[in-house]
Amino acid sequence: MKIELDIEWLLEKNKMKLSDLEKLVNLSYQQLWNIKEWRTTKISFETIWELLKGFKCKPNDLFKITK
């Protein structure tokens, strides 16, 4: 099983682009793009917190578990 960040779904659900999210969080566009495109291997709690604030969601919304 894997835990994945479901950024694409949250962007669509909130009718946002990465540039919109960038304005709401303390992360660069490049960082957000890397997360969205699965080019990151680690993510800090601070980054998770920023994403939760930006999307105004709960951790259950941000993560999904896959097989």
C-alpha positions in Angstrom: 0.0 0.0 0.0 1.1 3.5 -0.7 0.1 6.9 0.7 -0.3 9.5 -2.0 -1.0 13.2 -2.1 -4.1 13.9 -4.1 -3.2 17.4 -5.3 -4.7 17.1 -8.8 -8.1 16.2 -7.3 -8.0 19.1 -4.8 -7.1 21.6 -7.5 -10.0 20.4 -9.7 -12.4 20.3 -6.7 -11.5 23.9 -5.8 -11.3 25.1 -9.4 -7.8 26.2 -8.9 -4.5 26.3 -10.8 -1.1 25.8 -9.2 -0.6 29.6 -9.6 -3.7 30.2 -7.5 -2.5 27.8 -4.8 0.9 29.4 -4.9 -0.6 32.7 -3.8 -2.3 31.1 -0.8 0.6 29.1 0.6 4.3 29.7 1.5 5.5 27.4 -1.3 7.0 28.2 -4.7 5.3 27.3 -7.9 8.2 24.9 -8.6 7.7 23.1 -5.3 4.0 22.8 -6.0 4.6 21.5 -9.5 7.1 18.9 -8.2 4.6 17.7 -5.7 1.8 17.5 -8.2 4.0 15.7 -10.8 5.4 13.2 -8.2 8.9 14.5 -8.6 9.5 14.7 -4.8 10.6 11.9 -2.6 10.0 13.5 0.7 7.6 16.1 2.1 7.9 18.0 5.4 5.2 18.5 7.9 5.5 22.2 7.2 4.7 21.6 3.5 1.7 19.4 4.4 0.5 22.2 6.7 0.8 24.8 4.0 -1.2 22.6 1.6 -3.9 22.0 4.2 -4.2 25.7 4.8 -4.2 26.5 1.0 -6.9 24.0 0.2 -8.8 24.6 3.5 -9.1 20.8 3.9 -8.4 18.0 6.4 -5.6 15.5 6.1 -8.1 12.9 4.9 -8.8 15.1 1.9 -5.1 15.6 1.0 -4.0 12.0 1.2 -5.3 8.8 -0.4 -4.2 5.2 0.2 -3.6 3.0 -2.9 -2.5 -0.6 -3.3 
